[in-house]
């Protein structure tokens, strides 16, 4: 079956079910919620296939926050038989020439190159000020004790659109803590 809306998924149940979501990065969240609602039996499987072009959504969460629920596989164009052999071994797959052109046009550090060629989720989007990798590294660092002699700074980041939420925080010296009213 093919579903264009979450209502089309409701009511399907089976002891054995395989749900295949192609172009998974473009599927809207209500459809993912409906999929989760039908995967109630013991032997249900979900296969998500797509290009890692977005910084949010269920497809990306499968590779990060929800990774323990999935077996993830990343395939780089650099692994294509056509790239490895330097010849068209399998027609339609990425070629060595295409990879070289994309690196020259986009640059190896460009999020488009990382997603389309390397098969990696982008580190930042068009509306991103701080790359995700910098934020992840910061959360892994050991915190320093708060300096009570430093002034208390309150900050707010108001979400405009997309997957963001508004955030309140406080900082004293180099220590940032969530706002707890």
Secondary structure, 3 states (H helix, E strand, C coil): CCCCCHHHCCCCCCCEEEEEEECHHHCCHHHHHHHHHHCCCCEEEEEEECCCCCCCCHHHHHHCCCHHHCCCCCCCHHHCHHHHHCCCCCCCCCCHHHHHHHHHHHCCCCHHHHHHCCCCCCCCCCCCCCCHHHHHHHHHCCCCCCCCCCCEEEEEECCCCCCCCCEEEEEECCEEEECCC
